[in-house]
Amino acid sequence: MRANPQVNKNQDHKSQAHDSKNHDIHGDNIQNQNQENKYKHDNNHKDNHEDKSKNNILLDIRNLTVQFGTEKRPFNAVDNLNLSILENEVVGIVGESGSGKSITALAIMGLVDHPGRVFADQMQFNGIELQQLTLKERRKLLGKEIGLIFQDPMTSLDPCFTVGYQIMETLKTHEGGSAKARKQRTLDLLEQVGIPDSKNRLNTYPHQLSGGMSQRVVIAMAIACSPRLLIADEPTTALDVTIQSQIMSLLRDIQEERKMGLMLITHDLAVVAENCQKIVVMYAGQVVETGTVAAVFENPQHPYTQALLKALPERAEGAARLHSIAGVVPGAYDRPTGCLFNPRCSDCQPLCIEEAPNIRNIVYPNLQTLQTLQTPETQQVRCHFPLGLRGDK
């Protein structure tokens, strides 16, 4: 399916050559030779890395856009998003509320309701183009091969049915089998997610469970059919700190045991640092930075990413006040021209207001720059003036 003409992808592509010519990372306009040597394109490495990993790509999305509003006055809740997740890889999607994280998950699952409109050049799962499937085929695939954990466990479960019935219905829909086998499988799932006295819990209603127990039931339903990809949308938001840690530990253990891909949506960078290999930073519907967790945390290139990291309590110096980002994420019809972050950026330049930046690659070819990296990795950033080129980190 081709993107809607109102989506600004074509404009983005038109300006790419101009942007690359005038702002190339290793071009003549970079005056600091040391910085030029540290940050440079390495297309050969990129191609080799892609060739090596393309055979085990689980989810591959190209130019995903989710539109709301009217046809005469649309706005993009998600704007030309590219995302890939490998088998046995944990990818963290981070950003403030309103950045498009949850809408991205709903678009993948085919759950964007009218008047939302989803466009993508490619949305493949395990080589299957999701947009070409019928509604029945997509539901069957997504329920069995892709699991989803919603934000609020209390609203994810039907209050009219017992938790045992709801898990067994999931198994009946996607796997069939005898009632006895489904019951035993449900008991095994409840035990696996850490629910004690699972036999008695089969007949428990959702309102009789705590928030942490409800979330464990939701996780059991999501992994019931052994999905290859699990999407967890803020799985710890409604839980207290102690339970949050337990739930994240449970998800990590399940992911490692089953070697499935995990797309972890969160606003908590500490959770990403502890559990993810790759991070995708979103702002106002756009991906502004992506890369390995080690690379992004040690050398954030986008001002927004740097500001988020500065706001972590662990990075506060002594009794200093925590860093905060001025302003708020722009609303649907309040988005500025040029870079969407420019009203909140302390280093905003005229070009940032005049022209929207494109995604550019930054490669660390020298392992001495990042001791924690095992191989040179490409970072991508949507910024005219990546922080590493200014020497102001």
N, C-alpha and C positions, 0 to 999 in steps of 0.2 A: 504494500500500500504506500503510495507516495504521500509526502507531507502536504498539508494544506498550503495554498499559495500565500496565505496571510502569515504563515510562520516565517520568521526572519532568517531562515537557514540560507536562502540564496544570497541575501545581502551579506551574510557572514562569510560565505564562500568567495564572493566577489572581492571583499576587502582583504582576503587572506594573503593574496600575492603582494598587495601593497603593504600590508602589515609586516610580512616577512622581509620585504625588501628594505623597509625603513627601520625595522626594529629587530632584526635578526640577532639572536643571542650571541653569535660569534662573528658579527659583522664589523665593518670599519667604524661604526658609530660608538662602539664600546671602547672607551679610552683607557680603562684600567686593564692592563695586559694580564695582571695576575688573576683578576676576576674572570677574564676571558678564558684563561687556561683551565680554570676550575669548573666553569659551566660552559658546556658546548654541546652541539648536536652530535649524535653518534648514530646515524641512520643504519649503518651496518649492524651495530649491536641490536638495535630495535627490531630489524628484520629477522635476525637470528633468534631473538627471544620469542618473537611471534611464531616463527616456524616451529620452535620447540614446544610451544604451549597450545597451538591451535587445535591439536587433536584431542585435548582434554578440556576444552572450553565447555562449560555447562550452560551458562546463560550469556548470550551475546546480543546486546542492544545497540542499535545505531540510530541516532537522531530521533529519539523519542520526544514527542511534544504532547502535552495534555492541555487542551484549551477549555476555558469556560467563558461565560458571557454570551452575548448575542453575536450573530454573524457580522453585524455592522460594527460591533464594538467588542471584539474578543480580547482575552488576555491569556497569557501562557503561564499556567501554574507550574509546568515543567517545560523547559525550553531547550530543545536539541540536546538531550542527554545521551551520552555514550557510556556504556557500562558492560564490563565482562567479569564473570566469576568462573573460576576454574573448579574442577573437582577437588574436594577436600580443602577448599580455601575459605577463609573467613574474611569477609569484606565489611568494614564499618561505614555506614552512611551517616554523616553528622551535619549539624546545622541547627540554627534557631528555629522556633516555631514559624511556620509559613514559608520555609525554604523549599518545600516540595518533596520531602522525604517520603511521607506516607502516601502521597498521591502516586509517586513512582511505584511503590509496592502494589497499590490497587490497580494501576495500569498493567503491570505484569500479570496480575491474577485475573484481569478482565472484569474488575469490579467497579469501574468508574461509571457512575450512573449519569443519566441524562440530567442536565444539558451538557455534561462533559463530553469532549471529543478527543479521541486518541489517534495520533498519527505517528508512524515510524517507518523508516526505510527498511529496518530489519528488527525483528524481535524473535530470536531463535532460542529454543531450549533443547539442548542435546541434539542440535542439527535440525530440529523441527520448527518450521515457521508458525508461530502461534497465531498470527493474523489470518492464516489460511485455513484454520480449523473451524469446523462448525461449532455452535455453542455447546452441543452435547459432547463432541470430541474434546473440546477445550476443558470442560468441567471434569471429564474423566481423567484427563492428563494432569490437570492442576490439583485435583484432589488426591491423586495417587503419587505423582512424581514430584510435585511441589507442595510443601506444607506452609501454612501461614499462621503465625501467632499474632493476634491483635493486641492493641495497647491495653485495653481494660478487660481483665478476665471476668469481671462480674457481668458485663454486658455481652461477652462472647458466648456464654452458655445459655441455653434455653431454660428459663425457670420452671417450665411446666413438666420437664422430664428429668429423671435421675441421671447422674453422671455416667453410670454404667450403661444405661440405654443409649445415651448420646455417642459414646465411644463405639459401642457395638453396631450402631447404625452406620457409622463411618466405615467400619470394616465390612458390613453387609453391602454397602453401596459400591465399594471399590474392589473388594476381594472375594465376596461371597463366602462359601464354606458353610459348615453346619453351625447351628446355634450354640452347641456345646463348645466347638472350637473357637467361636468368636468370644464366648464368655471367658474361656481360659486365656485367650490372647489379651482380653481386657484386664484381667487380673494381673497378668505379667506386666502389662504396660503401667498399671497403677503402682506396682512394686518398683518398676524401673525408675519412675519419676519420684520415688521417695514418699509415697503415700502409705502410711501404716494401716494395718488391719484392712487390707484391700477388699476382702470378701464383704465386710459390712458396709464399706464405702460404695459398693455398687449401687445400693438403693438409697444413697444420699442425694438430696436435691442441692442445687448450687447455692441457695441462700443459707444452707447449713454449713457451708465451708468458709474458712477464712480466705483472705485475699491471696495469701501464698499458696494455700491448698488449691484454690480455684485455678491459679496460674499453672500449677502442676498438672491439673486435669486438662487444661487447654493444650499444654505441651504434649501430653499423652495422645490427645486427639490428632495433633499436627504430625506426630511421628508414627501414628498407628499403621500406616501403609508403607513405612520405610521409604520416605521420599529421598530423592537424590539432592534436592535443594530445599532448604528451610529458610523462610523469610520471617524474621522476628522483629516486629514493629514495636519499639519501646517496651520490651517485655517486662521491665521492672519499674515502670513509671508509677504505678499505683501502690507500690509496696514499700515497707519501711526498709531501712538500710541493711539490717541483718538478713532479712528475707531476700533482698536484692542480690546480695552476695551468694546466697544459696542457689537462687534460680540461675544466675550466670554460671556458677560452677556446674550445675546440672546440664545446662545447654552445652557448655564446653565439653563435658564428659561424653554426652550423647554424640556430638559432632565428631569427636576424635574416635569414638568407638565405631561409628557407622561410616566414617570418612565421607560425609556428605558436605556439599557446599552450604555455607551459612551467610546470609545477607542480614547483618545486624544494624537496624536503624536505631539511633540513639542521639541524645544531645550531650551525653556524658563522655568526654574525651578519655577519662580514666578507664572506663569500660573498654574503649577501643584499644587503648595502649596495652591492656592486659590480655585481650582476647583475639585481636585481629591481626592479620598479616598485611592487609591493604586498607587504605582509608580513602574515602571520597567525601570531599567537603562541598556542601551545597549552600548557595545563597540566592534567595529570590528566584528559585526555579532553575538556576544554572549551576553546573559543576564549575567551581572556581579553582579547585586544586585536587589532585589525586596522585597517589604514589604509595610506596611501602610505608608502613607505620614508622619504621626507623628513619627513613629519609625525611618524611614530612614533619615528624616531631623534632628532629634535630636541626633541620634546615627548612622551616616553612618559607615558601616563596610568595604567597599571597598575603597582603596586609590583613585580610579577614582571618585567615588561618593563624597568623601570628598573634592577633588580638585574642582569639579564642584560647590559645595556649597560654598567653599571659594571664588570663582570667582564672587559670587553675590555682586552687589554694596552695598546692605543693610548690608552685613557682613564686609565691609571694616571699619577699625578702623580709625576714624578721616580723615586726609588727606593722609593716607597711600595709596600706589599704589595698584591697584587691583591685586589679585592673578591670575597668568596665569599658564597653564600646558605646560611644555616644550615639544617640538616635535609635531608630528601630528599623526593622526590615520593611522596605516600602510596600505599600498596599498594591492591590491589583491594578488600579488606575493612577497610582502615584509614582510609578517607576521613572527614574531619571533617564536622560539621554546619555549615551556613552556607557561607561562602566557603571553597573548597577550599584556598586559599593561606593562610588565617588562622594556622595554626601556625607558619609561616615568615615572616610579615609583621611587620616592626618597628613598624608603625602600626596594628595590629589594634585595632578598637573592639568594644564589646559587640554592636553590630548585626551585625558581620561573623561572629560566632559564632552568633547567633540566626537569621539569615535569609540565604538564598542570594541573591546579587545577580543582577540581570538585565542584559542588554546594553543600553547606552545610547549615544546618538549625541552626539558633540562635533564642532562645525563651526568652522573657522577662517574667518570671513567677511572678515577684514582681511588682505590679502596682506602687510602690513608685519610681521605676526607670524611669517611663514615666508617668507623671501625666495626660497627654492628652489622653492616651489610655483608652478606656472603658473596654476592655478585653485583656488578654494576646495574643499577636500576634507573629507569626513566621516571622522572617526575613530570607531571603536566600541570600547568598553571594558566589561568585566564587573567592576564595582567599585562599592561603595556610596560611596566617597570618592575619586574620581579625583584624581591628584596635582596636576593643574593648579588644582583648586579649593582646595587647602590652602596654596599658595604655598611649598611646601617642596622644590621641585626642586633 
